[in-house]
Amino acid sequence: MYAAAPSAPWRKRPCSHRAAGRAPGRAYDVDVRPQRAALPPSLAPFVRGIRRHVDVPADEPYLRLPDGALELSLRLDRRGAPVLNVLGPRLGPLEKRTEASREALVVRFRPGGAYPLLGMPISKLLDRVVPLEQLWPAGARALASALVDERSDARAAALQHVLTSRLSAGRFEPSQVVLVRRALRLLGSLDALPDVAALSQRLAVSPRHLRRGFVEVVGIGPKAYLRVLRFQRARRAIRRNPGSPLCRIARAVGYYDEAHMAADFRALAGSTAGALRSATQLA
């Protein structure tokens, strides 16, 4: 049994993802009122957040949008059986219906953060949902045991323990991991996103070398990642500035014009920026 980690207290967050302005019955991201936990320092460089859902109902609409990240989903179904899946990075929306669960823990990794955990090219998981047992059998067994054997309030600590042990095992990191982390830190610090050529020049590597690293570590090439990053910046800007014209937001985040942004939203979200704006205003 694992002792509860000092970072384990859950913070309840209001859910504001109702799907006004979208197709009937379609949710904009998951809408089962998750709780979130602060991360221990050992996981923070790799993991963006861990959320917990309790008593998840069946057949609720769920939509996951591209953000360059990978997720690890661990849940107990209504019979108490563990179900563990890896949701790879995406270049299009994932629409599905929830399955009834007693409890679910979802680990959202930072872009590239799951690479040292899985030790495989993340591109092999692009737009896929794969059972964890196929990728990391020992970890799947340990996590399944923790889900079944631990008390509900101790499962998050057990999850953090298994992940920390794996990530701190002192495994060798290829040079492309260091390069991609540098690139991701640089992009996170820039207001204006560069193109691939300019990014490669800033990092003193060839575009081909940079692409190999991104495909291996993040799962998508740098051009696709920049597109996803710009899309996510547009989403945040729309939420934060409900009164601003979409054409102004488009230019501010790096699109040529509003039509360019609309094309990306259709491709990456399966919807339009205007529909997202309606959902944001009425949520």
C-alpha positions as protocol buffer text, in pm:
chain_id: "A"
residue {
  index: 1
  type: MET
  ca { x: 0 y: 0 z: 0 }
}
residue {
  index: 2
  type: TYR
  ca { x: 128 y: 344 z: -87 }
}
residue {
  index: 3
  type: ALA
  ca { x: 123 y: 632 z: 154 }
}
residue {
  index: 4
  type: ALA
  ca { x: -76 y: 929 z: 34 }
}
residue {
  index: 5
  type: ALA
  ca { x: 150 y: 1177 z: -141 }
}
residue {
  index: 6
  type: PRO
  ca { x: 159 y: 1530 z: 4 }
}
residue {
  index: 7
  type: SER
  ca { x: 42 y: 1661 z: -332 }
}
residue {
  index: 8
  type: ALA
  ca { x: -259 y: 1431 z: -348 }
}
residue {
  index: 9
  type: PRO
  ca { x: -547 y: 1653 z: -222 }
}
residue {
  index: 10
  type: TRP
  ca { x: -798 y: 1696 z: -501 }
}
residue {
  index: 11
  type: ARG
  ca { x: -916 y: 2039 z: -600 }
}
residue {
  index: 12
  type: LYS
  ca { x: -1267 y: 2049 z: -744 }
}
residue {
  index: 13
  type: ARG
  ca { x: -1297 y: 2252 z: -1061 }
}
residue {
  index: 14
  type: PRO
  ca { x: -1623 y: 2376 z: -1210 }
}
residue {
  index: 15
  type: CYS
  ca { x: -1700 y: 2220 z: -1544 }
}
residue {
  index: 16
  type: SER
  ca { x: -1776 y: 2466 z: -1822 }
}
residue {
  index: 17
  type: HIS
  ca { x: -1771 y: 2259 z: -2140 }
}
residue {
  index: 18
  type: ARG
  ca { x: -2135 y: 2255 z: -2243 }
}
residue {
  index: 19
  type: ALA
  ca { x: -2181 y: 2232 z: -2612 }
}
residue {
  index: 20
  type: ALA
  ca { x: -2402 y: 2525 z: -2703 }
}
residue {
  index: 21
  type: GLY
  ca { x: -2371 y: 2619 z: -3068 }
}
residue {
  index: 22
  type: ARG
  ca { x: -2256 y: 2271 z: -3169 }
}
residue {
  index: 23
  type: ALA
  ca { x: -2434 y: 1969 z: -3305 }
}
residue {
  index: 24
  type: PRO
  ca { x: -2702 y: 1833 z: -3067 }
}
residue {
  index: 25
  type: GLY
  ca { x: -2562 y: 1597 z: -2804 }
}
residue {
  index: 26
  type: ARG
  ca { x: -2201 y: 1689 z: -2871 }
}
residue {
  index: 27
  type: ALA
  ca { x: -1981 y: 1795 z: -2580 }
}
residue {
  index: 28
  type: TYR
  ca { x: -1682 y: 2023 z: -2610 }
}
residue {
  index: 29
  type: ASP
  ca { x: -1429 y: 1813 z: -2418 }
}
residue {
  index: 30
  type: VAL
  ca { x: -1530 y: 1577 z: -2142 }
}
residue {
  index: 31
  type: ASP
  ca { x: -1812 y: 1693 z: -1912 }
}
residue {
  index: 32
  type: VAL
  ca { x: -1813 y: 1471 z: -1601 }
}
residue {
  index: 33
  type: ARG
  ca { x: -1692 y: 1728 z: -1346 }
}
residue {
  index: 34
  type: PRO
  ca { x: -1336 y: 1610 z: -1283 }
}
residue {
  index: 35
  type: GLN
  ca { x: -1124 y: 1674 z: -977 }
}
residue {
  index: 36
  type: ARG
  ca { x: -759 y: 1768 z: -1028 }
}
residue {
  index: 37
  type: ALA
  ca { x: -453 y: 1710 z: -816 }
}
residue {
  index: 38
  type: ALA
  ca { x: -134 y: 1912 z: -778 }
}
residue {
  index: 39
  type: LEU
  ca { x: 168 y: 1727 z: -914 }
}
residue {
  index: 40
  type: PRO
  ca { x: 482 y: 1631 z: -722 }
}
residue {
  index: 41
  type: PRO
  ca { x: 800 y: 1799 z: -855 }
}
residue {
  index: 42
  type: SER
  ca { x: 927 y: 1466 z: -987 }
}
residue {
  index: 43
  type: LEU
  ca { x: 639 y: 1440 z: -1235 }
}
residue {
  index: 44
  type: ALA
  ca { x: 590 y: 1805 z: -1327 }
}
residue {
  index: 45
  type: PRO
  ca { x: 847 y: 1805 z: -1612 }
}
residue {
  index: 46
  type: PHE
  ca { x: 662 y: 1519 z: -1782 }
}
residue {
  index: 47
  type: VAL
  ca { x: 298 y: 1545 z: -1678 }
}
residue {
  index: 48
  type: ARG
  ca { x: 65 y: 1839 z: -1731 }
}
residue {
  index: 49
  type: GLY
  ca { x: -204 y: 1718 z: -1495 }
}
residue {
  index: 50
  type: ILE
  ca { x: -395 y: 1427 z: -1342 }
}
residue {
  index: 51
  type: ARG
  ca { x: -771 y: 1438 z: -1321 }
}
residue {
  index: 52
  type: ARG
  ca { x: -1009 y: 1208 z: -1141 }
}
residue {
  index: 53
  type: HIS
  ca { x: -1368 y: 1125 z: -1237 }
}
residue {
  index: 54
  type: VAL
  ca { x: -1604 y: 942 z: -1002 }
}
residue {
  index: 55
  type: ASP
  ca { x: -1924 y: 762 z: -1100 }
}
residue {
  index: 56
  type: VAL
  ca { x: -1889 y: 830 z: -1471 }
}
residue {
  index: 57
  type: PRO
  ca { x: -2223 y: 774 z: -1645 }
}
residue {
  index: 58
  type: ALA
  ca { x: -2255 y: 580 z: -1966 }
}
residue {
  index: 59
  type: ASP
  ca { x: -2316 y: 730 z: -2309 }
}
residue {
  index: 60
  type: GLU
  ca { x: -2212 y: 1088 z: -2232 }
}
residue {
  index: 61
  type: PRO
  ca { x: -2063 y: 1271 z: -2532 }
}
residue {
  index: 62
  type: TYR
  ca { x: -1686 y: 1323 z: -2521 }
}
residue {
  index: 63
  type: LEU
  ca { x: -1465 y: 1517 z: -2757 }
}
residue {
  index: 64
  type: ARG
  ca { x: -1086 y: 1527 z: -2737 }
}
residue {
  index: 65
  type: LEU
  ca { x: -908 y: 1783 z: -2953 }
}
residue {
  index: 66
  type: PRO
  ca { x: -545 y: 1790 z: -3073 }
}
residue {
  index: 67
  type: ASP
  ca { x: -300 y: 1951 z: -2831 }
}
residue {
  index: 68
  type: GLY
  ca { x: 23 y: 1764 z: -2903 }
}
residue {
  index: 69
  type: ALA
  ca { x: -16 y: 1557 z: -2587 }
}
residue {
  index: 70
  type: LEU
  ca { x: -69 y: 1193 z: -2497 }
}
residue {
  index: 71
  type: GLU
  ca { x: -307 y: 1067 z: -2229 }
}
residue {
  index: 72
  type: LEU
  ca { x: -306 y: 761 z: -2005 }
}
residue {
  index: 73
  type: SER
  ca { x: -656 y: 655 z: -1901 }
}
residue {
  index: 74
  type: LEU
  ca { x: -709 y: 421 z: -1606 }
}
residue {
  index: 75
  type: ARG
  ca { x: -1061 y: 333 z: -1499 }
}
residue {
  index: 76
  type: LEU
  ca { x: -1261 y: 81 z: -1302 }
}
residue {
  index: 77
  type: ASP
  ca { x: -1570 y: -28 z: -1489 }
}
residue {
  index: 78
  type: ARG
  ca { x: -1903 y: -89 z: -1315 }
}
residue {
  index: 79
  type: ARG
  ca { x: -1793 y: -443 z: -1222 }
}
residue {
  index: 80
  type: GLY
  ca { x: -1469 y: -313 z: -1071 }
}
residue {
  index: 81
  type: ALA
  ca { x: -1247 y: -446 z: -1351 }
}
residue {
  index: 82
  type: PRO
  ca { x: -949 y: -225 z: -1448 }
}
residue {
  index: 83
  type: VAL
  ca { x: -931 y: -85 z: -1802 }
}
residue {
  index: 84
  type: LEU
  ca { x: -605 y: 89 z: -1899 }
}
residue {
  index: 85
  type: ASN
  ca { x: -552 y: 265 z: -2232 }
}
residue {
  index: 86
  type: VAL
  ca { x: -307 y: 505 z: -2392 }
}
residue {
  index: 87
  type: LEU
  ca { x: -460 y: 778 z: -2609 }
}
residue {
  index: 88
  type: GLY
  ca { x: -198 y: 894 z: -2855 }
}
residue {
  index: 89
  type: PRO
  ca { x: -150 y: 1246 z: -2987 }
}
residue {
  index: 90
  type: ARG
  ca { x: -404 y: 1353 z: -3244 }
}
residue {
  index: 91
  type: LEU
  ca { x: -430 y: 1547 z: -3567 }
}
residue {
  index: 92
  type: GLY
  ca { x: -809 y: 1540 z: -3565 }
}
residue {
  index: 93
  type: PRO
  ca { x: -1094 y: 1525 z: -3315 }
}
residue {
  index: 94
  type: LEU
  ca { x: -1173 y: 1210 z: -3119 }
}
residue {
  index: 95
  type: GLU
  ca { x: -1547 y: 1178 z: -3063 }
}
residue {
  index: 96
  type: LYS
  ca { x: -1688 y: 899 z: -2853 }
}
residue {
  index: 97
  type: ARG
  ca { x: -1935 y: 814 z: -2578 }
}
residue {
  index: 98
  type: THR
  ca { x: -1826 y: 754 z: -2222 }
}
residue {
  index: 99
  type: GLU
  ca { x: -1846 y: 409 z: -2069 }
}
residue {
  index: 100
  type: ALA
  ca { x: -1994 y: 366 z: -1723 }
}
residue {
  index: 101
  type: SER
  ca { x: -1715 y: 361 z: -1463 }
}
residue {
  index: 102
  type: ARG
  ca { x: -1686 y: 362 z: -1088 }
}
residue {
  index: 103
  type: GLU
  ca { x: -1377 y: 579 z: -1108 }
}
residue {
  index: 104
  type: ALA
  ca { x: -1131 y: 700 z: -1370 }
}
residue {
  index: 105
  type: LEU
  ca { x: -787 y: 859 z: -1347 }
}
residue {
  index: 106
  type: VAL
  ca { x: -655 y: 1037 z: -1655 }
}
residue {
  index: 107
  type: VAL
  ca { x: -291 y: 1145 z: -1686 }
}
residue {
  index: 108
  type: ARG
  ca { x: -236 y: 1425 z: -1938 }
}
residue {
  index: 109
  type: PHE
  ca { x: 131 y: 1425 z: -2037 }
}
residue {
  index: 110
  type: ARG
  ca { x: 315 y: 1728 z: -2166 }
}
residue {
  index: 111
  type: PRO
  ca { x: 408 y: 1709 z: -2535 }
}
residue {
  index: 112
  type: GLY
  ca { x: 696 y: 1462 z: -2549 }
}
residue {
  index: 113
  type: GLY
  ca { x: 654 y: 1381 z: -2179 }
}
residue {
  index: 114
  type: ALA
  ca { x: 540 y: 1022 z: -2233 }
}
residue {
  index: 115
  type: TYR
  ca { x: 842 y: 925 z: -2443 }
}
residue {
  index: 116
  type: PRO
  ca { x: 1069 y: 830 z: -2148 }
}
residue {
  index: 117
  type: LEU
  ca { x: 779 y: 639 z: -1992 }
}
residue {
  index: 118
  type: LEU
  ca { x: 698 y: 425 z: -2296 }
}
residue {
  index: 119
  type: GLY
  ca { x: 1043 y: 419 z: -2460 }
}
residue {
  index: 120
  type: MET
  ca { x: 903 y: 391 z: -2812 }
}
residue {
  index: 121
  type: PRO
  ca { x: 840 y: 623 z: -3108 }
}
residue {
  index: 122
  type: ILE
  ca { x: 529 y: 817 z: -3012 }
}
residue {
  index: 123
  type: SER
  ca { x: 439 y: 844 z: -3381 }
}
residue {
  index: 124
  type: LYS
  ca { x: 327 y: 480 z: -3360 }
}
residue {
  index: 125
  type: LEU
  ca { x: 44 y: 599 z: -3134 }
}
residue {
  index: 126
  type: LEU
  ca { x: -76 y: 885 z: -3355 }
}
residue {
  index: 127
  type: ASP
  ca { x: -458 y: 899 z: -3365 }
}
residue {
  index: 128
  type: ARG
  ca { x: -477 y: 563 z: -3184 }
}
residue {
  index: 129
  type: VAL
  ca { x: -613 y: 425 z: -2858 }
}
residue {
  index: 130
  type: VAL
  ca { x: -396 y: 134 z: -2743 }
}
residue {
  index: 131
  type: PRO
  ca { x: -421 y: -91 z: -2433 }
}
residue {
  index: 132
  type: LEU
  ca { x: -135 y: -6 z: -2197 }
}
residue {
  index: 133
  type: GLU
  ca { x: -55 y: -377 z: -2160 }
}
residue {
  index: 134
  type: GLN
  ca { x: 66 y: -385 z: -2521 }
}
residue {
  index: 135
  type: LEU
  ca { x: 312 y: -101 z: -2460 }
}
residue {
  index: 136
  type: TRP
  ca { x: 427 y: -142 z: -2099 }
}
residue {
  index: 137
  type: PRO
  ca { x: 318 y: -480 z: -1956 }
}
residue {
  index: 138
  type: ALA
  ca { x: 487 y: -441 z: -1616 }
}
residue {
  index: 139
  type: GLY
  ca { x: 343 y: -96 z: -1564 }
}
residue {
  index: 140
  type: ALA
  ca { x: -1 y: -210 z: -1671 }
}
residue {
  index: 141
  type: ARG
  ca { x: 6 y: -488 z: -1411 }
}
residue {
  index: 142
  type: ALA
  ca { x: 125 y: -253 z: -1136 }
}
residue {
  index: 143
  type: LEU
  ca { x: -134 y: 11 z: -1217 }
}
residue {
  index: 144
  type: ALA
  ca { x: -417 y: -240 z: -1251 }
}
residue {
  index: 145
  type: SER
  ca { x: -326 y: -382 z: -910 }
}
residue {
  index: 146
  type: ALA
  ca { x: -322 y: -33 z: -759 }
}
residue {
  index: 147
  type: LEU
  ca { x: -665 y: 46 z: -903 }
}
residue {
  index: 148
  type: VAL
  ca { x: -817 y: -273 z: -764 }
}
residue {
  index: 149
  type: ASP
  ca { x: -635 y: -300 z: -430 }
}
residue {
  index: 150
  type: GLU
  ca { x: -601 y: 60 z: -310 }
}
residue {
  index: 151
  type: ARG
  ca { x: -867 y: 271 z: -146 }
}
residue {
  index: 152
  type: SER
  ca { x: -1017 y: 535 z: -371 }
}
residue {
  index: 153
  type: ASP
  ca { x: -833 y: 821 z: -197 }
}
residue {
  index: 154
  type: ALA
  ca { x: -498 y: 638 z: -229 }
}
residue {
  index: 155
  type: ARG
  ca { x: -516 y: 545 z: -597 }
}
residue {
  index: 156
  type: ALA
  ca { x: -370 y: 873 z: -717 }
}
residue {
  index: 157
  type: ALA
  ca { x: -69 y: 834 z: -487 }
}
residue {
  index: 158
  type: ALA
  ca { x: -19 y: 480 z: -616 }
}
residue {
  index: 159
  type: LEU
  ca { x: -37 y: 605 z: -974 }
}
residue {
  index: 160
  type: GLN
  ca { x: 216 y: 879 z: -902 }
}
residue {
  index: 161
  type: HIS
  ca { x: 448 y: 624 z: -737 }
}
residue {
  index: 162
  type: VAL
  ca { x: 447 y: 393 z: -1040 }
}
residue {
  index: 163
  type: LEU
  ca { x: 504 y: 678 z: -1285 }
}
residue {
  index: 164
  type: THR
  ca { x: 779 y: 838 z: -1075 }
}
residue {
  index: 165
  type: SER
  ca { x: 962 y: 507 z: -1040 }
}
residue {
  index: 166
  type: ARG
  ca { x: 958 y: 456 z: -1415 }
}
residue {
  index: 167
  type: LEU
  ca { x: 1060 y: 812 z: -1503 }
}
residue {
  index: 168
  type: SER
  ca { x: 1339 y: 827 z: -1246 }
}
residue {
  index: 169
  type: ALA
  ca { x: 1493 y: 493 z: -1341 }
}
residue {
  index: 170
  type: GLY
  ca { x: 1795 y: 668 z: -1495 }
}
residue {
  index: 171
  type: ARG
  ca { x: 1727 y: 541 z: -1845 }
}
residue {
  index: 172
  type: PHE
  ca { x: 1948 y: 671 z: -2126 }
}
residue {
  index: 173
  type: GLU
  ca { x: 1793 y: 953 z: -2324 }
}
residue {
  index: 174
  type: PRO
  ca { x: 1884 y: 987 z: -2694 }
}
residue {
  index: 175
  type: SER
  ca { x: 2010 y: 1321 z: -2816 }
}
residue {
  index: 176
  type: GLN
  ca { x: 1684 y: 1391 z: -3001 }
}
residue {
  index: 177
  type: VAL
  ca { x: 1502 y: 1403 z: -2666 }
}
residue {
  index: 178
  type: VAL
  ca { x: 1725 y: 1687 z: -2548 }
}
residue {
  index: 179
  type: LEU
  ca { x: 1678 y: 1867 z: -2881 }
}
residue {
  index: 180
  type: VAL
  ca { x: 1299 y: 1836 z: -2877 }
}
residue {
  index: 181
  type: ARG
  ca { x: 1279 y: 1956 z: -2517 }
}
residue {
  index: 182
  type: ARG
  ca { x: 1483 y: 2261 z: -2614 }
}
residue {
  index: 183
  type: ALA
  ca { x: 1249 y: 2324 z: -2906 }
}
residue {
  index: 184
  type: LEU
  ca { x: 938 y: 2289 z: -2691 }
}
residue {
  index: 185
  type: ARG
  ca { x: 1074 y: 2525 z: -2425 }
}
residue {
  index: 186
  type: LEU
  ca { x: 1164 y: 2777 z: -2694 }
}
residue {
  index: 187
  type: LEU
  ca { x: 820 y: 2762 z: -2855 }
}
residue {
  index: 188
  type: GLY
  ca { x: 654 y: 2802 z: -2517 }
}
residue {
  index: 189
  type: SER
  ca { x: 846 y: 3123 z: -2459 }
}
residue {
  index: 190
  type: LEU
  ca { x: 768 y: 3288 z: -2793 }
}
residue {
  index: 191
  type: ASP
  ca { x: 473 y: 3516 z: -2861 }
}
residue {
  index: 192
  type: ALA
  ca { x: 506 y: 3476 z: -3239 }
}
residue {
  index: 193
  type: LEU
  ca { x: 550 y: 3122 z: -3363 }
}
residue {
  index: 194
  type: PRO
  ca { x: 828 y: 3067 z: -3620 }
}
residue {
  index: 195
  type: ASP
  ca { x: 812 y: 2838 z: -3921 }
}
residue {
  index: 196
  type: VAL
  ca { x: 1010 y: 2514 z: -3923 }
}
residue {
  index: 197
  type: ALA
  ca { x: 1307 y: 2667 z: -4106 }
}
residue {
  index: 198
  type: ALA
  ca { x: 1339 y: 2952 z: -3856 }
}
residue {
  index: 199
  type: LEU
  ca { x: 1297 y: 2715 z: -3562 }
}
residue {
  index: 200
  type: SER
  ca { x: 1567 y: 2485 z: -3698 }
}
residue {
  index: 201
  type: GLN
  ca { x: 1798 y: 2781 z: -3744 }
}
residue {
  index: 202
  type: ARG
  ca { x: 1740 y: 2894 z: -3384 }
}
residue {
  index: 203
  type: LEU
  ca { x: 1829 y: 2545 z: -3264 }
}
residue {
  index: 204
  type: ALA
  ca { x: 2129 y: 2511 z: -3501 }
}
residue {
  index: 205
  type: VAL
  ca { x: 2003 y: 2187 z: -3658 }
}
residue {
  index: 206
  type: SER
  ca { x: 1867 y: 2093 z: -3998 }
}
residue {
  index: 207
  type: PRO
  ca { x: 1491 y: 2082 z: -4055 }
}
residue {
  index: 208
  type: ARG
  ca { x: 1523 y: 1711 z: -4134 }
}
residue {
  index: 209
  type: HIS
  ca { x: 1699 y: 1640 z: -3805 }
}
residue {
  index: 210
  type: LEU
  ca { x: 1438 y: 1840 z: -3615 }
}
residue {
  index: 211
  type: ARG
  ca { x: 1157 y: 1651 z: -3786 }
}
residue {
  index: 212
  type: ARG
  ca { x: 1307 y: 1314 z: -3694 }
}
residue {
  index: 213
  type: GLY
  ca { x: 1325 y: 1419 z: -3331 }
}
residue {
  index: 214
  type: PHE
  ca { x: 969 y: 1549 z: -3317 }
}
residue {
  index: 215
  type: VAL
  ca { x: 822 y: 1242 z: -3485 }
}
residue {
  index: 216
  type: GLU
  ca { x: 1009 y: 1016 z: -3240 }
}
residue {
  index: 217
  type: VAL
  ca { x: 943 y: 1209 z: -2918 }
}
residue {
  index: 218
  type: VAL
  ca { x: 619 y: 1405 z: -2972 }
}
residue {
  index: 219
  type: GLY
  ca { x: 456 y: 1183 z: -3233 }
}
residue {
  index: 220
  type: ILE
  ca { x: 409 y: 1447 z: -3502 }
}
residue {
  index: 221
  type: GLY
  ca { x: 649 y: 1659 z: -3706 }
}
residue {
  index: 222
  type: PRO
  ca { x: 737 y: 2017 z: -3611 }
}
residue {
  index: 223
  type: LYS
  ca { x: 514 y: 2165 z: -3885 }
}
residue {
  index: 224
  type: ALA
  ca { x: 212 y: 1974 z: -3754 }
}
residue {
  index: 225
  type: TYR
  ca { x: 301 y: 2060 z: -3395 }
}
residue {
  index: 226
  type: LEU
  ca { x: 322 y: 2430 z: -3478 }
}
residue {
  index: 227
  type: ARG
  ca { x: -20 y: 2406 z: -3640 }
}
residue {
  index: 228
  type: VAL
  ca { x: -167 y: 2241 z: -3329 }
}
residue {
  index: 229
  type: LEU
  ca { x: 2 y: 2494 z: -3101 }
}
residue {
  index: 230
  type: ARG
  ca { x: -139 y: 2784 z: -3301 }
}
residue {
  index: 231
  type: PHE
  ca { x: -485 y: 2623 z: -3292 }
}
residue {
  index: 232
  type: GLN
  ca { x: -467 y: 2588 z: -2914 }
}
residue {
  index: 233
  type: ARG
  ca { x: -358 y: 2951 z: -2879 }
}
residue {
  index: 234
  type: ALA
  ca { x: -659 y: 3052 z: -3085 }
}
residue {
  index: 235
  type: ARG
  ca { x: -890 y: 2848 z: -2862 }
}
residue {
  index: 236
  type: ARG
  ca { x: -755 y: 3019 z: -2552 }
}
residue {
  index: 237
  type: ALA
  ca { x: -778 y: 3363 z: -2711 }
}
residue {
  index: 238
  type: ILE
  ca { x: -1142 y: 3304 z: -2810 }
}
residue {
  index: 239
  type: ARG
  ca { x: -1231 y: 3198 z: -2457 }
}
residue {
  index: 240
  type: ARG
  ca { x: -1052 y: 3494 z: -2299 }
}
residue {
  index: 241
  type: ASN
  ca { x: -1174 y: 3757 z: -2544 }
}
residue {
  index: 242
  type: PRO
  ca { x: -1540 y: 3683 z: -2622 }
}
residue {
  index: 243
  type: GLY
  ca { x: -1596 y: 4031 z: -2762 }
}
residue {
  index: 244
  type: SER
  ca { x: -1302 y: 4044 z: -3003 }
}
residue {
  index: 245
  type: PRO
  ca { x: -1361 y: 3991 z: -3376 }
}
residue {
  index: 246
  type: LEU
  ca { x: -1241 y: 3652 z: -3493 }
}
residue {
  index: 247
  type: CYS
  ca { x: -1036 y: 3815 z: -3769 }
}
residue {
  index: 248
  type: ARG
  ca { x: -838 y: 4006 z: -3506 }
}
residue {
  index: 249
  type: ILE
  ca { x: -780 y: 3693 z: -3298 }
}
residue {
  index: 250
  type: ALA
  ca { x: -670 y: 3506 z: -3609 }
}
residue {
  index: 251
  type: ARG
  ca { x: -401 y: 3762 z: -3690 }
}
residue {
  index: 252
  type: ALA
  ca { x: -291 y: 3788 z: -3325 }
}
residue {
  index: 253
  type: VAL
  ca { x: -213 y: 3417 z: -3295 }
}
residue {
  index: 254
  type: GLY
  ca { x: -37 y: 3390 z: -3632 }
}
residue {
  index: 255
  type: TYR
  ca { x: -297 y: 3301 z: -3894 }
}
residue {
  index: 256
  type: TYR
  ca { x: -296 y: 3480 z: -4227 }
}
residue {
  index: 257
  type: ASP
  ca { x: -663 y: 3569 z: -4187 }
}
residue {
  index: 258
  type: GLU
  ca { x: -991 y: 3441 z: -4045 }
}
residue {
  index: 259
  type: ALA
  ca { x: -1040 y: 3197 z: -4334 }
}
residue {
  index: 260
  type: HIS
  ca { x: -703 y: 3038 z: -4257 }
}
residue {
  index: 261
  type: MET
  ca { x: -806 y: 2992 z: -3893 }
}
residue {
  index: 262
  type: ALA
  ca { x: -1145 y: 2854 z: -3996 }
}
residue {
  index: 263
  type: ALA
  ca { x: -977 y: 2590 z: -4212 }
}
residue {
  index: 264
  type: ASP
  ca { x: -760 y: 2476 z: -3921 }
}
residue {
  index: 265
  type: PHE
  ca { x: -1059 y: 2460 z: -3686 }
}
residue {
  index: 266
  type: ARG
  ca { x: -1252 y: 2244 z: -3933 }
}
residue {
  index: 267
  type: ALA
  ca { x: -955 y: 2010 z: -3973 }
}
residue {
  index: 268
  type: LEU
  ca { x: -845 y: 1988 z: -3610 }
}
residue {
  index: 269
  type: ALA
  ca { x: -1173 y: 2034 z: -3422 }
}
residue {
  index: 270
  type: GLY
  ca { x: -1433 y: 1924 z: -3674 }
}
residue {
  index: 271
  type: SER
  ca { x: -1611 y: 2252 z: -3609 }
}
residue {
  index: 272
  type: THR
  ca { x: -1570 y: 2626 z: -3651 }
}
residue {
  index: 273
  type: ALA
  ca { x: -1427 y: 2901 z: -3434 }
}
residue {
  index: 274
  type: GLY
  ca { x: -1771 y: 3061 z: -3434 }
}
residue {
  index: 275
  type: ALA
  ca { x: -1929 y: 2749 z: -3285 }
}
residue {
  index: 276
  type: LEU
  ca { x: -1662 y: 2743 z: -3016 }
}
residue {
  index: 277
  type: ARG
  ca { x: -1732 y: 3109 z: -2943 }
}
residue {
  index: 278
  type: SER
  ca { x: -2104 y: 3034 z: -2896 }
}
residue {
  index: 279
  type: ALA
  ca { x: -2022 y: 2747 z: -2661 }
}
residue {
  index: 280
  type: THR
  ca { x: -1787 y: 2969 z: -2463 }
}
residue {
  index: 281
  type: GLN
  ca { x: -2036 y: 3252 z: -2426 }
}
residue {
  index: 282
  type: LEU
  ca { x: -2323 y: 3031 z: -2312 }
}
residue {
  index: 283
  type: ALA
  ca { x: -2126 y: 2797 z: -2087 }
}
